């Protein structure tokens, strides 16, 4: 999918693309996950919107509080 995104930037509009990334507490909210995302986007005109998940406690999932990386 990223290949298609980079192709779109190169061939279609020449600007940047924005990715939305939902952070789930204990699943993908660690600094190493942020570094992995940065490596995937390195060298490409892209923006990343990190979205802390606000899960329902009734489902037994803790609420994620934003914290600095």
N, CA, C, O and CB atoms as a CASP TS submission, in Angstrom:
PFRMAT TS
TARGET T0000
AUTHOR 0000-0000-0000
METHOD Language model
MODEL 1
PARENT N/A
ATOM      1  N   UNK     1       0.808  -1.173   0.000  1.00  0.00           N
ATOM      2  CA  UNK     1       0.000   0.000   0.000  1.00  0.00           C
ATOM      3  C   UNK     1       0.872   1.266   0.000  1.00  0.00           C
ATOM      4  O   UNK     1       0.556   2.245  -0.675  1.00  0.00           O
ATOM      5  CB  UNK     1      -0.931  -0.018   1.192  1.00  0.00           C
ATOM      6  N   UNK     2       1.965   1.232   0.760  1.00  0.00           N
ATOM      7  CA  UNK     2       2.846   2.400   0.769  1.00  0.00           C
ATOM      8  C   UNK     2       3.419   2.678  -0.613  1.00  0.00           C
ATOM      9  O   UNK     2       3.590   3.834  -0.998  1.00  0.00           O
ATOM     10  CB  UNK     2       3.979   2.201   1.769  1.00  0.00           C
ATOM     11  N   UNK     3       3.713   1.622  -1.355  1.00  0.00           N
ATOM     12  CA  UNK     3       4.221   1.803  -2.712  1.00  0.00           C
ATOM     13  C   UNK     3       3.226   2.598  -3.556  1.00  0.00           C
ATOM     14  O   UNK     3       3.613   3.489  -4.312  1.00  0.00           O
ATOM     15  CB  UNK     3       4.509   0.439  -3.368  1.00  0.00           C
ATOM     16  N   UNK     4       1.955   2.273  -3.420  1.00  0.00           N
ATOM     17  CA  UNK     4       0.924   3.001  -4.155  1.00  0.00           C
ATOM     18  C   UNK     4       0.847   4.457  -3.705  1.00  0.00           C
ATOM     19  O   UNK     4       0.637   5.349  -4.526  1.00  0.00           O
ATOM     20  CB  UNK     4      -0.435   2.324  -3.975  1.00  0.00           C
ATOM     21  N   UNK     5       1.014   4.699  -2.425  1.00  0.00           N
ATOM     22  CA  UNK     5       0.996   6.077  -1.908  1.00  0.00           C
ATOM     23  C   UNK     5       2.157   6.880  -2.472  1.00  0.00           C
ATOM     24  O   UNK     5       1.975   8.012  -2.921  1.00  0.00           O
ATOM     25  CB  UNK     5       1.053   6.082  -0.368  1.00  0.00           C
ATOM     26  N   UNK     6       3.341   6.301  -2.449  1.00  0.00           N
ATOM     27  CA  UNK     6       4.519   7.014  -2.966  1.00  0.00           C
ATOM     28  C   UNK     6       4.385   7.248  -4.466  1.00  0.00           C
ATOM     29  O   UNK     6       4.786   8.296  -4.971  1.00  0.00           O
ATOM     30  CB  UNK     6       5.814   6.224  -2.663  1.00  0.00           C
ATOM     31  N   UNK     7       3.825   6.277  -5.179  1.00  0.00           N
ATOM     32  CA  UNK     7       3.594   6.441  -6.618  1.00  0.00           C
ATOM     33  C   UNK     7       2.636   7.598  -6.875  1.00  0.00           C
ATOM     34  O   UNK     7       2.850   8.403  -7.781  1.00  0.00           O
ATOM     35  CB  UNK     7       3.036   5.140  -7.233  1.00  0.00           C
ATOM     36  N   UNK     8       1.585   7.672  -6.077  1.00  0.00           N
ATOM     37  CA  UNK     8       0.614   8.758  -6.225  1.00  0.00           C
ATOM     38  C   UNK     8       1.300  10.116  -6.066  1.00  0.00           C
ATOM     39  O   UNK     8       1.069  11.029  -6.859  1.00  0.00           O
ATOM     40  CB  UNK     8      -0.527   8.609  -5.191  1.00  0.00           C
ATOM     41  N   UNK     9       2.138  10.244  -5.043  1.00  0.00           N
ATOM     42  CA  UNK     9       2.842  11.507  -4.825  1.00  0.00           C
ATOM     43  C   UNK     9       3.738  11.832  -6.017  1.00  0.00           C
ATOM     44  O   UNK     9       3.726  12.954  -6.522  1.00  0.00           O
ATOM     45  CB  UNK     9       3.677  11.446  -3.530  1.00  0.00           C
ATOM     46  N   UNK    10       4.507  10.853  -6.459  1.00  0.00           N
ATOM     47  CA  UNK    10       5.455  11.072  -7.555  1.00  0.00           C
ATOM     48  C   UNK    10       4.770  11.362  -8.885  1.00  0.00           C
ATOM     49  O   UNK    10       5.216  12.230  -9.634  1.00  0.00           O
ATOM     50  CB  UNK    10       6.349   9.868  -7.705  1.00  0.00           C
ATOM     51  N   UNK    11       3.702  10.651  -9.181  1.00  0.00           N
ATOM     52  CA  UNK    11       3.099  10.723 -10.506  1.00  0.00           C
ATOM     53  C   UNK    11       1.885  11.643 -10.610  1.00  0.00           C
ATOM     54  O   UNK    11       1.564  12.117 -11.700  1.00  0.00           O
ATOM     55  CB  UNK    11       2.707   9.365 -10.929  1.00  0.00           C
ATOM     56  N   UNK    12       1.214  11.897  -9.508  1.00  0.00           N
ATOM     57  CA  UNK    12      -0.062  12.597  -9.606  1.00  0.00           C
ATOM     58  C   UNK    12      -0.048  14.036  -9.100  1.00  0.00           C
ATOM     59  O   UNK    12      -0.413  14.959  -9.828  1.00  0.00           O
ATOM     60  CB  UNK    12      -1.084  11.840  -8.859  1.00  0.00           C
ATOM     61  N   UNK    13       0.373  14.222  -7.852  1.00  0.00           N
ATOM     62  CA  UNK    13       0.203  15.579  -7.330  1.00  0.00           C
ATOM     63  C   UNK    13       1.493  16.250  -6.874  1.00  0.00           C
ATOM     64  O   UNK    13       1.524  17.473  -6.738  1.00  0.00           O
ATOM     65  CB  UNK    13      -0.747  15.548  -6.193  1.00  0.00           C
ATOM     66  N   UNK    14       2.544  15.497  -6.636  1.00  0.00           N
ATOM     67  CA  UNK    14       3.828  16.079  -6.288  1.00  0.00           C
ATOM     68  C   UNK    14       3.893  16.774  -4.944  1.00  0.00           C
ATOM     69  O   UNK    14       4.909  17.401  -4.644  1.00  0.00           O
ATOM     70  CB  UNK    14       4.207  17.026  -7.315  1.00  0.00           C
ATOM     71  N   UNK    15       2.868  16.694  -4.127  1.00  0.00           N
ATOM     72  CA  UNK    15       2.904  17.352  -2.819  1.00  0.00           C
ATOM     73  C   UNK    15       3.190  16.318  -1.742  1.00  0.00           C
ATOM     74  O   UNK    15       4.193  15.610  -1.827  1.00  0.00           O
ATOM     75  CB  UNK    15       1.570  18.090  -2.527  1.00  0.00           C
ATOM     76  N   UNK    16       2.362  16.216  -0.764  1.00  0.00           N
ATOM     77  CA  UNK    16       2.580  15.238   0.297  1.00  0.00           C
ATOM     78  C   UNK    16       1.290  14.476   0.574  1.00  0.00           C
ATOM     79  O   UNK    16       0.221  14.819   0.069  1.00  0.00           O
ATOM     80  CB  UNK    16       3.087  15.928   1.583  1.00  0.00           C
ATOM     81  N   UNK    17       1.417  13.451   1.376  1.00  0.00           N
ATOM     82  CA  UNK    17       0.273  12.636   1.751  1.00  0.00           C
ATOM     83  C   UNK    17       0.226  12.597   3.280  1.00  0.00           C
ATOM     84  O   UNK    17       1.267  12.622   3.938  1.00  0.00           O
ATOM     85  CB  UNK    17       0.367  11.185   1.135  1.00  0.00           C
ATOM     86  N   UNK    18      -0.970  12.537   3.835  1.00  0.00           N
ATOM     87  CA  UNK    18      -1.137  12.487   5.284  1.00  0.00           C
ATOM     88  C   UNK    18      -1.648  11.110   5.687  1.00  0.00           C
ATOM     89  O   UNK    18      -2.604  10.591   5.111  1.00  0.00           O
ATOM     90  CB  UNK    18      -2.107  13.596   5.770  1.00  0.00           C
ATOM     91  N   UNK    19      -0.996  10.535   6.681  1.00  0.00           N
ATOM     92  CA  UNK    19      -1.399   9.242   7.235  1.00  0.00           C
ATOM     93  C   UNK    19      -2.018   9.472   8.610  1.00  0.00           C
ATOM     94  O   UNK    19      -1.541  10.308   9.378  1.00  0.00           O
ATOM     95  CB  UNK    19      -0.183   8.259   7.327  1.00  0.00           C
ATOM     96  N   UNK    20      -3.059   8.746   8.912  1.00  0.00           N
ATOM     97  CA  UNK    20      -3.702   8.774  10.225  1.00  0.00           C
ATOM     98  C   UNK    20      -3.328   7.469  10.932  1.00  0.00           C
ATOM     99  O   UNK    20      -3.541   6.386  10.388  1.00  0.00           O
ATOM    100  CB  UNK    20      -5.279   8.944  10.107  1.00  0.00           C
ATOM    101  N   UNK    21      -2.775   7.572  12.135  1.00  0.00           N
ATOM    102  CA  UNK    21      -2.295   6.398  12.867  1.00  0.00           C
ATOM    103  C   UNK    21      -2.928   6.383  14.252  1.00  0.00           C
ATOM    104  O   UNK    21      -2.673   7.274  15.063  1.00  0.00           O
ATOM    105  CB  UNK    21      -0.739   6.395  12.971  1.00  0.00           C
ATOM    106  N   UNK    22      -3.744   5.387  14.521  1.00  0.00           N
ATOM    107  CA  UNK    22      -4.411   5.269  15.819  1.00  0.00           C
ATOM    108  C   UNK    22      -3.511   4.472  16.757  1.00  0.00           C
ATOM    109  O   UNK    22      -3.139   3.336  16.463  1.00  0.00           O
ATOM    110  CB  UNK    22      -5.817   4.588  15.678  1.00  0.00           C
ATOM    111  N   UNK    23      -3.167   5.083  17.891  1.00  0.00           N
ATOM    112  CA  UNK    23      -2.320   4.434  18.890  1.00  0.00           C
ATOM    113  C   UNK    23      -3.208   3.719  19.905  1.00  0.00           C
ATOM    114  O   UNK    23      -4.082   4.329  20.521  1.00  0.00           O
ATOM    115  CB  UNK    23      -1.391   5.471  19.596  1.00  0.00           C
ATOM    116  N   UNK    24      -2.972   2.428  20.070  1.00  0.00           N
ATOM    117  CA  UNK    24      -3.724   1.625  21.026  1.00  0.00           C
ATOM    118  C   UNK    24      -2.826   1.318  22.215  1.00  0.00           C
ATOM    119  O   UNK    24      -1.693   0.867  22.049  1.00  0.00           O
ATOM    120  CB  UNK    24      -4.250   0.314  20.373  1.00  0.00           C
ATOM    121  N   UNK    25      -3.333   1.563  23.396  1.00  0.00           N
ATOM    122  CA  UNK    25      -2.571   1.383  24.630  1.00  0.00           C
ATOM    123  C   UNK    25      -2.026  -0.039  24.742  1.00  0.00           C
ATOM    124  O   UNK    25      -2.781  -1.012  24.737  1.00  0.00           O
ATOM    125  CB  UNK    25      -3.444   1.707  25.844  1.00  0.00           C
ATOM    126  N   UNK    26      -0.699  -0.141  24.842  1.00  0.00           N
ATOM    127  CA  UNK    26      -0.062  -1.441  24.997  1.00  0.00           C
ATOM    128  C   UNK    26       0.059  -2.242  23.715  1.00  0.00           C
ATOM    129  O   UNK    26       0.578  -3.359  23.739  1.00  0.00           O
ATOM    130  CB  UNK    26      -0.809  -2.232  25.983  1.00  0.00           C
ATOM    131  N   UNK    27      -0.405  -1.703  22.600  1.00  0.00           N
ATOM    132  CA  UNK    27      -0.352  -2.424  21.324  1.00  0.00           C
ATOM    133  C   UNK    27       0.642  -1.768  20.375  1.00  0.00           C
ATOM    134  O   UNK    27       1.540  -2.430  19.855  1.00  0.00           O
ATOM    135  CB  UNK    27      -1.746  -2.478  20.676  1.00  0.00           C
ATOM    136  N   UNK    28       0.480  -0.467  20.149  1.00  0.00           N
ATOM    137  CA  UNK    28       1.347   0.227  19.187  1.00  0.00           C
ATOM    138  C   UNK    28       1.638   1.667  19.630  1.00  0.00           C
ATOM    139  O   UNK    28       1.672   2.586  18.812  1.00  0.00           O
ATOM    140  CB  UNK    28       0.695   0.228  17.792  1.00  0.00           C
ATOM    141  N   UNK    29       1.844   1.840  20.926  1.00  0.00           N
ATOM    142  CA  UNK    29       2.025   3.183  21.479  1.00  0.00           C
ATOM    143  C   UNK    29       3.414   3.429  22.073  1.00  0.00           C
ATOM    144  O   UNK    29       3.601   4.385  22.825  1.00  0.00           O
ATOM    145  CB  UNK    29       0.991   3.427  22.534  1.00  0.00           C
ATOM    146  N   UNK    30       4.360   2.603  21.753  1.00  0.00           N
ATOM    147  CA  UNK    30       5.706   2.704  22.324  1.00  0.00           C
ATOM    148  C   UNK    30       6.628   3.522  21.419  1.00  0.00           C
ATOM    149  O   UNK    30       6.355   3.665  20.227  1.00  0.00           O
ATOM    150  CB  UNK    30       6.297   1.301  22.550  1.00  0.00           C
ATOM    151  N   UNK    31       7.716   4.060  21.972  1.00  0.00           N
ATOM    152  CA  UNK    31       8.677   4.809  21.153  1.00  0.00           C
ATOM    153  C   UNK    31       9.217   4.002  19.969  1.00  0.00           C
ATOM    154  O   UNK    31       9.457   4.561  18.899  1.00  0.00           O
ATOM    155  CB  UNK    31       9.834   5.265  22.017  1.00  0.00           C
ATOM    156  N   UNK    32       9.408   2.705  20.150  1.00  0.00           N
ATOM    157  CA  UNK    32       9.909   1.895  19.023  1.00  0.00           C
ATOM    158  C   UNK    32       8.909   1.858  17.868  1.00  0.00           C
ATOM    159  O   UNK    32       9.310   1.756  16.709  1.00  0.00           O
ATOM    160  CB  UNK    32      10.214   0.460  19.490  1.00  0.00           C
ATOM    161  N   UNK    33       7.624   1.939  18.169  1.00  0.00           N
ATOM    162  CA  UNK    33       6.617   1.994  17.110  1.00  0.00           C
ATOM    163  C   UNK    33       6.722   3.308  16.344  1.00  0.00           C
ATOM    164  O   UNK    33       6.588   3.332  15.121  1.00  0.00           O
ATOM    165  CB  UNK    33       5.201   1.829  17.698  1.00  0.00           C
ATOM    166  N   UNK    34       6.960   4.385  17.057  1.00  0.00           N
ATOM    167  CA  UNK    34       7.138   5.690  16.398  1.00  0.00           C
ATOM    168  C   UNK    34       8.364   5.665  15.491  1.00  0.00           C
ATOM    169  O   UNK    34       8.332   6.213  14.389  1.00  0.00           O
ATOM    170  CB  UNK    34       7.276   6.821  17.449  1.00  0.00           C
ATOM    171  N   UNK    35       9.441   5.032  15.948  1.00  0.00           N
ATOM    172  CA  UNK    35      10.655   4.930  15.114  1.00  0.00           C
ATOM    173  C   UNK    35      10.390   4.097  13.862  1.00  0.00           C
ATOM    174  O   UNK    35      10.890   4.425  12.785  1.00  0.00           O
ATOM    175  CB  UNK    35      11.818   4.308  15.923  1.00  0.00           C
ATOM    176  N   UNK    36       9.615   3.032  13.990  1.00  0.00           N
ATOM    177  CA  UNK    36       9.266   2.217  12.823  1.00  0.00           C
ATOM    178  C   UNK    36       8.479   3.037  11.806  1.00  0.00           C
ATOM    179  O   UNK    36       8.726   2.946  10.603  1.00  0.00           O
ATOM    180  CB  UNK    36       8.452   0.983  13.251  1.00  0.00           C
ATOM    181  N   UNK    37       7.539   3.831  12.288  1.00  0.00           N
ATOM    182  CA  UNK    37       6.764   4.697  11.397  1.00  0.00           C
ATOM    183  C   UNK    37       7.666   5.699  10.694  1.00  0.00           C
ATOM    184  O   UNK    37       7.533   5.937   9.493  1.00  0.00           O
ATOM    185  CB  UNK    37       5.671   5.434  12.179  1.00  0.00           C
ATOM    186  N   UNK    38       8.584   6.282  11.454  1.00  0.00           N
ATOM    187  CA  UNK    38       9.502   7.270  10.872  1.00  0.00           C
ATOM    188  C   UNK    38      10.349   6.642   9.772  1.00  0.00           C
ATOM    189  O   UNK    38      10.581   7.263   8.735  1.00  0.00           O
ATOM    190  CB  UNK    38      10.412   7.870  11.959  1.00  0.00           C
ATOM    191  N   UNK    39      10.813   5.407   9.995  1.00  0.00           N
ATOM    192  CA  UNK    39      11.610   4.714   8.963  1.00  0.00           C
ATOM    193  C   UNK    39      10.779   4.462   7.704  1.00  0.00           C
ATOM    194  O   UNK    39      11.285   4.608   6.591  1.00  0.00           O
ATOM    195  CB  UNK    39      12.155   3.372   9.509  1.00  0.00           C
ATOM    196  N   UNK    40       9.514   4.087   7.872  1.00  0.00           N
ATOM    197  CA  UNK    40       8.646   3.826   6.715  1.00  0.00           C
ATOM    198  C   UNK    40       8.428   5.076   5.871  1.00  0.00           C
ATOM    199  O   UNK    40       8.278   4.993   4.652  1.00  0.00           O
ATOM    200  CB  UNK    40       7.300   3.281   7.181  1.00  0.00           C
ATOM    201  N   UNK    41       8.411   6.230   6.524  1.00  0.00           N
ATOM    202  CA  UNK    41       8.106   7.474   5.830  1.00  0.00           C
ATOM    203  C   UNK    41       9.359   8.247   5.413  1.00  0.00           C
ATOM    204  O   UNK    41       9.265   9.250   4.705  1.00  0.00           O
ATOM    205  CB  UNK    41       7.244   8.344   6.707  1.00  0.00           C
ATOM    206  N   UNK    42      10.511   7.787   5.846  1.00  0.00           N
ATOM    207  CA  UNK    42      11.760   8.503   5.580  1.00  0.00           C
ATOM    208  C   UNK    42      11.992   8.692   4.080  1.00  0.00           C
ATOM    209  O   UNK    42      11.867   7.757   3.289  1.00  0.00           O
ATOM    210  CB  UNK    42      12.940   7.751   6.200  1.00  0.00           C
ATOM    211  N   UNK    43      12.333   9.925   3.718  1.00  0.00           N
ATOM    212  CA  UNK    43      12.632  10.227   2.326  1.00  0.00           C
ATOM    213  C   UNK    43      11.420  10.528   1.457  1.00  0.00           C
ATOM    214  O   UNK    43      11.552  10.754   0.254  1.00  0.00           O
ATOM    215  CB  UNK    43      13.366   9.102   1.739  1.00  0.00           C
ATOM    216  N   UNK    44      10.247  10.531   2.065  1.00  0.00           N
ATOM    217  CA  UNK    44       9.018  10.798   1.320  1.00  0.00           C
ATOM    218  C   UNK    44       8.322  12.020   1.904  1.00  0.00           C
ATOM    219  O   UNK    44       8.383  12.242   3.113  1.00  0.00           O
ATOM    220  CB  UNK    44       8.076   9.569   1.349  1.00  0.00           C
ATOM    221  N   UNK    45       7.660  12.820   1.062  1.00  0.00           N
ATOM    222  CA  UNK    45       6.922  13.972   1.577  1.00  0.00           C
ATOM    223  C   UNK    45       5.604  13.516   2.207  1.00  0.00           C
ATOM    224  O   UNK    45       4.580  13.415   1.532  1.00  0.00           O
ATOM    225  CB  UNK    45       6.656  14.997   0.448  1.00  0.00           C
ATOM    226  N   UNK    46       5.652  13.246   3.497  1.00  0.00           N
ATOM    227  CA  UNK    46       4.476  12.717   4.173  1.00  0.00           C
ATOM    228  C   UNK    46       4.313  13.362   5.545  1.00  0.00           C
ATOM    229  O   UNK    46       5.273  13.821   6.165  1.00  0.00           O
ATOM    230  CB  UNK    46       4.574  11.192   4.307  1.00  0.00           C
ATOM    231  N   UNK    47       3.068  13.378   5.990  1.00  0.00           N
ATOM    232  CA  UNK    47       2.729  13.866   7.322  1.00  0.00           C
ATOM    233  C   UNK    47       2.063  12.718   8.069  1.00  0.00           C
ATOM    234  O   UNK    47       1.405  11.866   7.473  1.00  0.00           O
ATOM    235  CB  UNK    47       1.793  15.132   7.259  1.00  0.00           C
ATOM    236  N   UNK    48       2.249  12.713   9.386  1.00  0.00           N
ATOM    237  CA  UNK    48       1.686  11.652  10.201  1.00  0.00           C
ATOM    238  C   UNK    48       0.888  12.261  11.341  1.00  0.00           C
ATOM    239  O   UNK    48       1.412  13.053  12.124  1.00  0.00           O
ATOM    240  CB  UNK    48       2.792  10.726  10.742  1.00  0.00           C
ATOM    241  N   UNK    49      -0.365  11.893  11.429  1.00  0.00           N
ATOM    242  CA  UNK    49      -1.235  12.341  12.507  1.00  0.00           C
ATOM    243  C   UNK    49      -1.377  11.183  13.487  1.00  0.00           C
ATOM    244  O   UNK    49      -1.993  10.166  13.171  1.00  0.00           O
ATOM    245  CB  UNK    49      -2.634  12.813  11.965  1.00  0.00           C
ATOM    246  N   UNK    50      -0.800  11.343  14.685  1.00  0.00           N
ATOM    247  CA  UNK    50      -0.911  10.320  15.725  1.00  0.00           C
ATOM    248  C   UNK    50      -2.181  10.560  16.525  1.00  0.00           C
ATOM    249  O   UNK    50      -2.392  11.645  17.067  1.00  0.00           O
ATOM    250  CB  UNK    50       0.337  10.327  16.656  1.00  0.00           C
ATOM    251  N   UNK    51      -3.021   9.540  16.592  1.00  0.00           N
ATOM    252  CA  UNK    51      -4.319   9.661  17.256  1.00  0.00           C
ATOM    253  C   UNK    51      -4.350   8.729  18.466  1.00  0.00           C
ATOM    254  O   UNK    51      -4.386   7.509  18.305  1.00  0.00           O
ATOM    255  CB  UNK    51      -5.485   9.330  16.273  1.00  0.00           C
ATOM    256  N   UNK    52      -4.336   9.296  19.682  1.00  0.00           N
ATOM    257  CA  UNK    52      -4.451   8.431  20.861  1.00  0.00           C
ATOM    258  C   UNK    52      -5.863   7.852  20.932  1.00  0.00           C
ATOM    259  O   UNK    52      -6.848   8.580  20.803  1.00  0.00           O
ATOM    260  CB  UNK    52      -4.115   9.217  22.166  1.00  0.00           C
ATOM    261  N   UNK    53      -5.950   6.557  21.135  1.00  0.00           N
ATOM    262  CA  UNK    53      -7.245   5.883  21.179  1.00  0.00           C
ATOM    263  C   UNK    53      -7.932   6.141  22.509  1.00  0.00           C
ATOM    264  O   UNK    53      -7.315   6.051  23.570  1.00  0.00           O
ATOM    265  CB  UNK    53      -7.080   4.374  20.949  1.00  0.00           C
ATOM    266  N   UNK    54      -9.195   6.458  22.438  1.00  0.00           N
ATOM    267  CA  UNK    54     -10.006   6.643  23.629  1.00  0.00           C
ATOM    268  C   UNK    54     -10.991   5.478  23.690  1.00  0.00           C
ATOM    269  O   UNK    54     -12.155   5.619  23.316  1.00  0.00           O
ATOM    270  CB  UNK    54     -10.749   8.032  23.616  1.00  0.00           C
ATOM    271  N   UNK    55     -10.517   4.337  24.162  1.00  0.00           N
ATOM    272  CA  UNK    55     -11.333   3.123  24.200  1.00  0.00           C
ATOM    273  C   UNK    55     -12.295   3.152  25.382  1.00  0.00           C
ATOM    274  O   UNK    55     -12.068   3.854  26.368  1.00  0.00           O
ATOM    275  CB  UNK    55     -10.438   1.876  24.277  1.00  0.00           C
ATOM    276  N   UNK    56     -13.335   2.405  25.272  1.00  0.00           N
ATOM    277  CA  UNK    56     -14.324   2.319  26.341  1.00  0.00           C
ATOM    278  C   UNK    56     -13.838   1.381  27.430  1.00  0.00           C
ATOM    279  O   UNK    56     -13.459   0.244  27.152  1.00  0.00           O
ATOM    280  CB  UNK    56     -15.679   1.847  25.794  1.00  0.00           C
ATOM    281  N   UNK    57     -13.848   1.852  28.664  1.00  0.00           N
ATOM    282  CA  UNK    57     -13.421   1.010  29.773  1.00  0.00           C
ATOM    283  C   UNK    57     -14.382  -0.148  29.983  1.00  0.00           C
ATOM    284  O   UNK    57     -13.996  -1.171  30.549  1.00  0.00           O
ATOM    285  CB  UNK    57     -13.305   1.832  31.050  1.00  0.00           C
ATOM    286  N   UNK    58     -15.619  -0.010  29.540  1.00  0.00           N
ATOM    287  CA  UNK    58     -16.586  -1.094  29.670  1.00  0.00           C
ATOM    288  C   UNK    58     -16.133  -2.330  28.898  1.00  0.00           C
ATOM    289  O   UNK    58     -16.542  -3.449  29.206  1.00  0.00           O
ATOM    290  CB  UNK    58     -17.962  -0.641  29.181  1.00  0.00           C
ATOM    291  N   UNK    59     -15.294  -2.118  27.900  1.00  0.00           N
ATOM    292  CA  UNK    59     -14.784  -3.242  27.113  1.00  0.00           C
ATOM    293  C   UNK    59     -13.543  -3.854  27.749  1.00  0.00           C
ATOM    294  O   UNK    59     -12.986  -4.819  27.227  1.00  0.00           O
ATOM    295  CB  UNK    59     -14.468  -2.790  25.691  1.00  0.00           C
ATOM    296  N   UNK    60     -13.109  -3.294  28.877  1.00  0.00           N
ATOM    297  CA  UNK    60     -11.928  -3.813  29.555  1.00  0.00           C
ATOM    298  C   UNK    60     -10.630  -3.313  28.962  1.00  0.00           C
ATOM    299  O   UNK    60      -9.574  -3.899  29.199  1.00  0.00           O
ATOM    300  CB  UNK    60     -11.941  -5.299  29.524  1.00  0.00           C
ATOM    301  N   UNK    61     -10.693  -2.234  28.190  1.00  0.00           N
ATOM    302  CA  UNK    61      -9.506  -1.672  27.554  1.00  0.00           C
ATOM    303  C   UNK    61      -9.223  -0.320  28.195  1.00  0.00           C
ATOM    304  O   UNK    61     -10.112   0.527  28.289  1.00  0.00           O
ATOM    305  CB  UNK    61      -9.695  -1.536  26.004  1.00  0.00           C
ATOM    306  N   UNK    62      -7.997  -0.122  28.630  1.00  0.00           N
ATOM    307  CA  UNK    62      -7.628   1.119  29.311  1.00  0.00           C
ATOM    308  C   UNK    62      -7.659   2.292  28.333  1.00  0.00           C
ATOM    309  O   UNK    62      -7.462   2.127  27.129  1.00  0.00           O
ATOM    310  CB  UNK    62      -6.228   0.992  29.954  1.00  0.00           C
ATOM    311  N   UNK    63      -7.907   3.457  28.874  1.00  0.00           N
ATOM    312  CA  UNK    63      -7.876   4.688  28.083  1.00  0.00           C
ATOM    313  C   UNK    63      -6.441   5.132  27.926  1.00  0.00           C
ATOM    314  O   UNK    63      -5.703   5.227  28.906  1.00  0.00           O
ATOM    315  CB  UNK    63      -8.727   5.806  28.739  1.00  0.00           C
ATOM    316  N   UNK    64      -6.048   5.401  26.709  1.00  0.00           N
ATOM    317  CA  UNK    64      -4.681   5.836  26.415  1.00  0.00           C
ATOM    318  C   UNK    64      -4.558   7.333  26.625  1.00  0.00           C
ATOM    319  O   UNK    64      -5.330   8.113  26.068  1.00  0.00           O
ATOM    320  CB  UNK    64      -4.282   5.462  24.973  1.00  0.00           C
ATOM    321  N   UNK    65      -3.601   7.721  27.416  1.00  0.00           N
ATOM    322  CA  UNK    65      -3.305   9.133  27.632  1.00  0.00           C
ATOM    323  C   UNK    65      -2.123   9.508  26.769  1.00  0.00           C
ATOM    324  O   UNK    65      -1.117   8.800  26.784  1.00  0.00           O
ATOM    325  CB  UNK    65      -3.019   9.434  29.129  1.00  0.00           C
ATOM    326  N   UNK    66      -2.201  10.587  26.020  1.00  0.00           N
ATOM    327  CA  UNK    66      -1.059  11.008  25.202  1.00  0.00           C
ATOM    328  C   UNK    66       0.159  11.262  26.073  1.00  0.00           C
ATOM    329  O   UNK    66       0.049  11.827  27.161  1.00  0.00           O
ATOM    330  CB  UNK    66      -1.405  12.269  24.396  1.00  0.00           C
ATOM    331  N   UNK    67       1.317  10.844  25.590  1.00  0.00           N
ATOM    332  CA  UNK    67       2.569  11.095  26.292  1.00  0.00           C
ATOM    333  C   UNK    67       3.647  11.361  25.275  1.00  0.00           C
ATOM    334  O   UNK    67       3.558  10.858  24.155  1.00  0.00           O
ATOM    335  CB  UNK    67       2.954   9.912  27.205  1.00  0.00           C
ATOM    336  N   UNK    68       4.660  12.126  25.614  1.00  0.00           N
ATOM    337  CA  UNK    68       5.705  12.449  24.643  1.00  0.00           C
ATOM    338  C   UNK    68       6.561  11.240  24.323  1.00  0.00           C
ATOM    339  O   UNK    68       6.764  10.366  25.166  1.00  0.00           O
ATOM    340  CB  UNK    68       6.580  13.576  25.163  1.00  0.00           C
ATOM    341  N   UNK    69       7.065  11.198  23.088  1.00  0.00           N
ATOM    342  CA  UNK    69       7.959  10.119  22.690  1.00  0.00           C
ATOM    343  C   UNK    69       9.357  10.497  23.014  1.00  0.00           C
ATOM    344  O   UNK    69      10.281   9.724  22.760  1.00  0.00           O
ATOM    345  CB  UNK    69       7.827   9.794  21.212  1.00  0.00           C
TER
END
